Amino acid sequence: MADTKLYGIDVSRWQGVINWDAVKAATNFAIIKASGGDGGLYPDSQFARNKAEARRVGIPHGFYHYAGGVQSPEAEADHFVNTIGDLQKGEMLVLDWEEQQSDVVGWCLRFCKRVEARTGVKPLIYTNGARVTGYDWQALVNNNNGLWVASWGANNGQVPASQPSIGKWPFWALWQYSSRGNLAGMNPLDLDMFAGDTNAFLAYGNGSGAPAQAPTPPPAETTPTASVDHYVVTSRDYDGLAAAMARIGISDWKAVADLNGLQAPYVIRVNQVLKLTGTAQVTPSEGTYTVKPTDFDGLAAAMARIGITNWKAVADHNGLAAPYVIHAGDVLRLIGGTPSTNTARAYYIVKASDSDGLAAAMARIGISNWQGIAKLNGLADANKIYVNQKLWLN
């Protein structure tokens, strides 16, 4: 299967008045915010113009709704469809889910079914990697709602080397790989990749629900050469000891754990050498994990990626309290030793409801010295903050 990709952007009022001729010349597609349900139902203030201009220049495009999750999914779906108005063939629809709700999957499924009933188009779901793996999305997968996943890696405007989490989905249709793009005079800007060609992109807006071709998977990792009595852990073994042993045909992973002196939660690390035969136990080195830039989605998600479900135990062991902030470069102790006294650097991710500027956004989280936050983050204009922007707080 050909490894066809399209590269595009997603935009909203935060990009101001967009030069769509420049966008058409610089990229393959655009996803445009139509409406939101956070803080009441509203249309994006630039939507009417963005819709008209995208159609005028002829760039493949779609529309998204930022879910609030407070009102009924049917009410938000109706608002989304009514805001769009004259939906045209080939225009993709998306539900952007970033909020908390008692029944996330059920709410999203009802929203998608309502939109489909009114338009004939199956919306995609946009969310980040932590939510992709943190909820059971099988109902949406069964309903053939595609996945648009946000996973930024180093967030430097480049496509990360590692593929994003896809959870129950067979593949990602769209991947938002950075929030720090610079294109067509817009900076910063969300950057996206689509897994397929233009016809596949348009098919999502044709009411068929037809998926794009799955992206070509990265080359399979080769297990390091090992003798029959030991195994060297690879980066593929992020899902834990049991899964790692299953891949090399060993079902009794607990025996391997005992042989190597591993105790629950049976943490293993890349390049760790595991003995597979013999009776002598080895003493594992202190188990630690160094937080990566890809762990922007929090401690729970970071631990899940390395096979640890009891992330609160890790938090307690490292002296972390709610909201369990971690920062790239922090070293977390996983087994043995005493709790770490390292203090993680705190940050805040700007929400759609922060459209009233930095001062108001900081006031909502109890920070009065917004001028200090502006200076810390190099903000020349405190009124210009954008959704998903990371603001350091200390």
C-alpha positions as a printed NumPy array, in Angstrom:
array([[  0.   ,   0.   ,   0.   ],
       [  1.409,   3.37 ,  -0.955],
       [  2.49 ,   5.596,   1.916],
       [  0.469,   8.631,   0.798],
       [  0.223,  11.598,   3.145],
       [ -1.291,  15.061,   2.985],
       [ -0.111,  17.918,   5.176],
       [ -2.442,  20.581,   6.487],
       [ -3.473,  22.942,   9.273],
       [ -6.383,  23.565,  11.627],
       [ -7.527,  27.11 ,  12.296],
       [ -9.985,  29.205,  14.283],
       [-10.487,  32.816,  15.31 ],
       [ -7.076,  32.679,  17.01 ],
       [ -5.424,  32.973,  13.59 ],
       [ -7.303,  36.209,  12.867],
       [ -8.013,  37.196,   9.254],
       [ -6.389,  34.442,   7.18 ],
       [ -4.895,  34.87 ,   3.702],
       [ -6.497,  31.803,   2.123],
       [ -4.694,  32.211,  -1.196],
       [ -1.428,  31.845,   0.73 ],
       [ -2.827,  28.825,   2.597],
       [ -3.817,  27.127,  -0.668],
       [ -0.308,  27.678,  -2.029],
       [  1.424,  26.384,   1.104],
       [ -0.472,  23.285,   2.219],
       [ -2.85 ,  20.462,   1.214],
       [ -5.896,  20.919,   3.467],
       [ -7.398,  22.852,   6.371],
       [ -9.773,  21.993,   9.223],
       [-11.78 ,  25.041,  10.328],
       [-13.44 ,  25.635,  13.676],
       [-17.159,  26.211,  13.182],
       [-18.537,  26.294,  16.703],
       [-18.098,  25.484,  20.36 ],
       [-20.072,  24.325,  23.356],
       [-17.724,  25.414,  26.13 ],
       [-19.098,  28.445,  27.933],
       [-22.408,  28.231,  26.083],
       [-23.111,  27.542,  22.42 ],
       [-21.36 ,  29.905,  20.017],
       [-20.111,  30.165,  16.428],
       [-16.418,  30.843,  15.877],
       [-16.161,  34.533,  15.037],
       [-14.092,  33.862,  11.894],
       [-16.037,  30.826,  10.718],
       [-18.271,  32.432,   8.086],
       [-15.308,  34.074,   6.387],
       [-13.044,  31.026,   6.697],
       [-15.71 ,  28.755,   5.202],
       [-16.324,  31.076,   2.277],
       [-12.629,  31.621,   1.593],
       [-11.693,  27.929,   1.807],
       [-14.411,  27.174,  -0.726],
       [-13.312,  30.046,  -2.949],
       [ -9.683,  28.936,  -3.193],
       [-10.686,  25.282,  -3.543],
       [ -8.562,  23.776,  -0.784],
       [ -9.844,  20.467,   0.678],
       [-11.266,  21.294,   4.085],
       [-13.464,  20.287,   6.968],
       [-15.2  ,  21.811,   9.979],
       [-14.955,  21.043,  13.696],
       [-16.969,  21.661,  16.842],
       [-15.241,  22.123,  20.209],
       [-17.362,  20.138,  22.671],
       [-18.393,  21.579,  25.996],
       [-20.038,  18.414,  27.3  ],
       [-22.391,  20.325,  29.621],
       [-25.418,  20.533,  27.367],
       [-26.855,  17.476,  25.68 ],
       [-24.857,  16.065,  22.769],
       [-27.888,  16.501,  20.553],
       [-28.081,  20.227,  21.368],
       [-24.403,  20.723,  20.575],
       [-24.664,  18.634,  17.412],
       [-27.639,  20.665,  16.21 ],
       [-25.767,  23.896,  16.928],
       [-22.755,  22.611,  14.941],
       [-24.846,  21.583,  11.924],
       [-26.917,  24.774,  12.021],
       [-23.772,  26.923,  12.214],
       [-22.323,  25.254,   9.113],
       [-25.562,  25.637,   7.201],
       [-25.033,  24.606,   3.58 ],
       [-22.703,  21.631,   4.04 ],
       [-21.143,  20.648,   0.724],
       [-19.995,  17.259,  -0.516],
       [-16.448,  16.417,   0.552],
       [-16.426,  18.637,   3.658],
       [-15.168,  16.609,   6.601],
       [-16.792,  17.005,  10.049],
       [-15.023,  16.614,  13.392],
       [-15.906,  16.574,  17.087],
       [-13.089,  18.082,  19.172],
       [-13.208,  16.454,  22.617],
       [-10.968,  17.964,  25.33 ],
       [-13.272,  18.319,  28.339],
       [-14.306,  16.159,  31.33 ],
       [-17.662,  14.409,  31.444],
       [-19.205,  11.489,  33.334],
       [-19.809,   9.475,  30.15 ],
       [-17.291,  10.718,  27.601],
       [-17.695,   7.926,  25.053],
       [-21.475,   7.838,  25.324],
       [-21.713,  11.615,  24.904],
       [-19.46 ,  11.588,  21.846],
       [-21.319,   8.675,  20.272],
       [-24.667,  10.45 ,  20.647],
       [-23.186,  13.636,  19.153],
       [-21.791,  11.752,  16.166],
       [-25.007,   9.871,  15.521],
       [-27.011,  13.108,  15.639],
       [-24.669,  14.81 ,  13.177],
       [-24.772,  11.789,  10.882],
       [-28.558,  11.65 ,  11.042],
       [-28.765,  15.282,   9.929],
       [-25.931,  15.386,   7.371],
       [-25.17 ,  11.813,   6.313],
       [-21.531,  12.404,   7.318],
       [-19.772,  10.456,  10.085],
       [-17.683,  12.878,  12.154],
       [-14.153,  12.078,  13.199],
       [-13.104,  12.375,  16.837],
       [-10.234,  14.717,  17.75 ],
       [ -8.517,  14.144,  21.09 ],
       [ -5.034,  13.618,  22.503],
       [ -3.103,  10.399,  23.004],
       [ -3.868,  10.181,  26.721],
       [ -7.605,  10.24 ,  26.111],
       [ -7.275,   7.823,  23.189],
       [ -5.853,   5.221,  25.556],
       [ -7.639,   6.408,  28.699],
       [-11.185,   5.612,  27.527],
       [-12.747,   2.63 ,  25.807],
       [-13.686,   4.097,  22.419],
       [-14.828,   0.805,  20.903],
       [-18.362,   2.115,  20.384],
       [-17.03 ,   4.94 ,  18.201],
       [-14.727,   2.538,  16.352],
       [-17.688,   0.23 ,  15.737],
       [-19.66 ,   3.222,  14.454],
       [-16.856,   3.921,  11.952],
       [-15.944,   7.33 ,  13.361],
       [-12.332,   7.985,  12.44 ],
       [ -9.555,   9.236,  14.723],
       [ -7.764,  12.583,  14.652],
       [ -5.118,  12.331,  17.372],
       [ -3.012,  15.129,  18.873],
       [  0.512,  13.983,  19.706],
       [  3.192,  16.67 ,  19.459],
       [  6.421,  14.968,  20.509],
       [  9.068,  17.678,  20.925],
       [  6.542,  20.167,  19.486],
       [  9.115,  21.846,  17.261],
       [  7.062,  22.059,  14.086],
       [  8.454,  18.759,  12.794],
       [  6.758,  15.369,  12.536],
       [  7.825,  13.257,  15.56 ],
       [  9.679,  10.023,  14.874],
       [  7.281,   7.971,  17.002],
       [  3.765,   7.185,  15.839],
       [  0.9  ,   8.446,  18.052],
       [ -1.273,   6.221,  20.241],
       [ -4.397,   4.944,  18.489],
       [ -6.084,   2.872,  21.233],
       [ -8.958,   0.797,  19.834],
       [ -8.784,   2.412,  16.397],
       [ -7.041,   0.41 ,  13.651],
       [ -5.163,   3.536,  12.509],
       [ -5.195,   7.312,  12.75 ],
       [ -6.841,   9.272,   9.945],
       [ -5.43 ,  12.638,  11.038],
       [ -2.464,  13.381,  13.255],
       [ -1.972,  16.835,  14.781],
       [  1.791,  16.632,  15.195],
       [  2.641,  20.161,  16.369],
       [  1.065,  23.34 ,  17.72 ],
       [  4.048,  25.482,  16.764],
       [  3.826,  25.722,  13.015],
       [  4.653,  28.781,  10.917],
       [  2.829,  28.919,   7.603],
       [  1.147,  31.478,   5.348],
       [  1.939,  34.278,   7.793],
       [  0.417,  32.454,  10.782],
       [  2.579,  31.668,  13.808],
       [  1.977,  29.722,  16.013],
       [ -0.235,  27.288,  14.145],
       [ -1.467,  23.703,  14.536],
       [  0.044,  21.349,  11.947],
       [ -1.607,  18.136,  10.803],
       [ -1.02 ,  15.091,   8.636],
       [ -3.689,  13.041,   6.848],
       [ -3.209,   9.334,   6.125],
       [ -4.249,   9.179,   2.496],
       [ -4.615,  11.156,  -0.711],
       [ -7.041,  13.952,  -1.605],
       [ -9.759,  11.544,  -2.722],
       [ -9.549,   9.733,   0.607],
       [ -9.756,  13.037,   2.47 ],
       [-12.858,  14.059,   0.544],
       [-14.437,  10.64 ,   1.15 ],
       [-14.801,  11.496,   4.825],
       [-17.165,  14.252,   3.781],
       [-19.136,  12.211,   1.271],
       [-21.354,  10.48 ,   3.785],
       [-19.733,   7.122,   3.146],
       [-17.737,   6.95 ,   6.333],
       [-15.041,   5.35 ,   4.206],
       [-11.729,   5.333,   6.016],
       [ -8.549,   6.574,   4.466],
       [ -5.859,   4.03 ,   3.881],
       [ -3.992,   3.105,   6.994],
       [ -0.593,   4.77 ,   7.268],
       [  2.351,   2.559,   6.488],
       [  3.618,   1.311,   9.859],
       [  7.183,   2.107,  10.848],
       [  9.727,  -0.631,  10.177],
       [  9.529,  -3.415,  12.696],
       [ 12.142,  -3.154,  15.409],
       [ 14.7  ,  -5.901,  15.448],
       [ 15.206,  -7.6  ,  18.776],
       [ 18.877,  -7.232,  19.763],
       [ 20.941, -10.353,  19.304],
       [ 20.823, -12.361,  22.509],
       [ 21.893, -15.742,  23.737],
       [ 19.19 , -18.259,  24.63 ],
       [ 19.514, -17.472,  28.328],
       [ 18.764, -13.744,  28.307],
       [ 16.698, -11.058,  26.595],
       [ 17.494,  -7.378,  26.053],
       [ 14.453,  -5.127,  26.47 ],
       [ 13.615,  -2.989,  23.398],
       [ 11.598,   0.217,  23.03 ],
       [  8.751,  -1.931,  21.686],
       [  8.36 ,  -3.386,  25.192],
       [  6.733,  -0.277,  26.627],
       [  3.639,  -2.384,  27.333],
       [  5.319,  -4.345,  30.09 ],
       [  7.028,  -7.599,  30.981],
       [  4.119,  -9.935,  30.234],
       [  3.684,  -8.603,  26.704],
       [  7.446,  -8.546,  26.085],
       [  7.783, -12.176,  27.065],
       [  4.723, -13.182,  25.021],
       [  6.393, -11.739,  21.926],
       [  9.308, -14.148,  22.324],
       [  7.115, -17.137,  23.177],
       [  7.394, -17.184,  26.978],
       [  4.051, -17.478,  28.75 ],
       [  5.341, -17.751,  32.324],
       [  6.448, -14.152,  32.633],
       [  6.134, -14.256,  36.416],
       [  8.905, -16.831,  36.544],
       [ 11.084, -14.414,  34.589],
       [ 10.114, -11.647,  37.011],
       [ 11.095, -13.819,  39.975],
       [ 14.349, -14.834,  38.31 ],
       [ 15.306, -11.193,  37.834],
       [ 14.084,  -9.957,  41.207],
       [ 11.256,  -7.909,  39.704],
       [  8.227,  -7.125,  41.824],
       [  4.901,  -5.48 ,  40.986],
       [  4.401,  -3.383,  38.908],
       [  7.136,  -5.35 ,  37.08 ],
       [  8.79 ,  -2.335,  35.509],
       [ 11.253,  -3.013,  32.689],
       [ 13.447,  -0.522,  30.862],
       [ 14.925,  -0.27 ,  27.386],
       [ 18.299,  -2.129,  27.158],
       [ 17.694,  -3.905,  30.45 ],
       [ 19.066,  -7.472,  30.317],
       [ 16.635, -10.089,  31.601],
       [ 17.832, -13.547,  32.508],
       [ 15.59 , -16.249,  31.075],
       [ 17.187, -19.382,  32.592],
       [ 19.01 , -20.347,  35.775],
       [ 18.267, -19.984,  39.459],
       [ 20.471, -17.12 ,  40.582],
       [ 18.568, -13.889,  41.017],
       [ 19.988, -10.569,  39.871],
       [ 19.421,  -7.312,  41.665],
       [ 17.867,  -4.772,  39.336],
       [ 19.254,  -1.272,  39.289],
       [ 17.062,   1.426,  40.755],
       [ 14.011,   1.706,  38.501],
       [ 13.641,   5.221,  37.165],
       [ 11.85 ,   6.923,  34.331],
       [ 12.97 ,  10.181,  32.745],
       [ 10.023,  12.264,  31.622],
       [ 10.014,  12.907,  27.871],
       [  8.605,  15.855,  25.894],
       [  5.913,  13.467,  24.646],
       [  4.623,  13.186,  28.215],
       [  2.94 ,  16.6  ,  28.035],
       [ -0.369,  14.841,  28.638],
       [  0.446,  14.089,  32.266],
       [  1.691,  11.477,  34.71 ],
       [ -1.115,   8.956,  34.217],
       [ -0.595,   8.841,  30.461],
       [  3.201,   8.742,  30.797],
       [  3.032,   5.777,  33.146],
       [  0.456,   4.008,  30.965],
       [  2.896,   4.192,  28.062],
       [  5.441,   2.166,  30.032],
       [  2.907,  -0.323,  31.359],
       [  2.261,   1.102,  34.837],
       [ -1.402,   1.411,  35.751],
       [ -0.974,   2.516,  39.372],
       [  0.331,   5.963,  38.539],
       [ -0.872,   7.374,  41.859],
       [  1.61 ,   5.114,  43.654],
       [  4.353,   6.615,  41.488],
       [  3.066,  10.088,  42.341],
       [  3.129,   9.323,  46.07 ],
       [  6.599,   7.794,  45.81 ],
       [  7.954,  10.927,  44.146],
       [  6.182,  13.427,  46.368],
       [  3.838,  14.626,  43.636],
       [  0.446,  16.016,  44.591],
       [ -2.524,  17.054,  42.465],
       [ -2.472,  18.149,  39.662],
       [  0.525,  15.788,  39.371],
       [  2.564,  18.093,  37.143],
       [  5.577,  16.539,  35.422],
       [  8.123,  18.178,  33.142],
       [ 10.481,  16.833,  30.491],
       [ 13.746,  15.852,  32.152],
       [ 12.249,  14.988,  35.545],
       [ 13.497,  11.641,  36.836],
       [ 10.766,   9.581,  38.505],
       [ 11.704,   6.723,  40.812],
       [  9.64 ,   3.637,  40.133],
       [ 10.846,   0.996,  42.604],
       [ 12.773,   1.08 ,  45.879],
       [ 14.497,   4.035,  47.501],
       [ 12.938,   7.014,  49.174],
       [ 10.5  ,   9.514,  47.718],
       [ 12.088,  12.089,  45.471],
       [ 12.177,  15.699,  46.614],
       [ 12.451,  17.062,  43.082],
       [  9.796,  19.664,  42.299],
       [  8.405,  19.531,  38.785],
       [  8.02 ,  22.732,  36.838],
       [  4.362,  23.687,  36.543],
       [  2.586,  24.826,  33.404],
       [ -0.902,  25.674,  32.173],
       [ -2.468,  24.721,  28.827],
       [ -4.635,  27.499,  27.401],
       [ -8.285,  26.54 ,  26.868],
       [-10.838,  27.785,  24.399],
       [-12.605,  29.516,  27.306],
       [ -9.513,  31.728,  27.788],
       [-10.422,  33.953,  24.847],
       [-10.586,  36.908,  27.247],
       [ -6.806,  37.041,  27.64 ],
       [ -3.993,  36.085,  29.976],
       [ -5.079,  38.081,  33.018],
       [ -8.507,  36.446,  33.108],
       [ -7.103,  32.996,  32.366],
       [ -4.633,  33.255,  35.256],
       [ -7.312,  34.624,  37.588],
       [ -9.391,  31.501,  36.936],
       [ -6.596,  29.33 ,  38.312],
       [ -5.842,  31.626,  41.266],
       [ -2.82 ,  33.532,  39.914],
       [ -2.988,  37.314,  40.289],
       [  0.506,  38.149,  38.98 ],
       [ -0.288,  37.624,  35.325],
       [  2.353,  40.182,  34.383],
       [  4.99 ,  37.853,  35.819],
       [  3.577,  34.967,  33.798],
       [  3.666,  37.096,  30.655],
       [  7.305,  37.976,  31.276],
       [  8.248,  34.367,  32.088],
       [  6.778,  33.19 ,  28.785],
       [  8.045,  36.08 ,  26.657],
       [  4.571,  37.371,  25.824],
       [  4.669,  40.843,  24.318],
       [  0.887,  41.113,  24.204],
       [ -0.944,  39.467,  27.107],
       [ -4.171,  39.479,  25.124],
       [ -2.664,  37.159,  22.491],
       [ -2.747,  33.668,  23.887],
       [ -4.018,  30.711,  21.909],
       [ -5.712,  27.39 ,  22.565],
       [ -3.295,  24.565,  23.559],
       [ -0.469,  27.041,  24.207],
       [  1.701,  25.912,  27.138],
       [  2.374,  28.659,  29.662],
       [  5.059,  28.093,  32.284],
       [  3.963,  29.091,  35.776],
       [  7.268,  28.88 ,  37.647]])
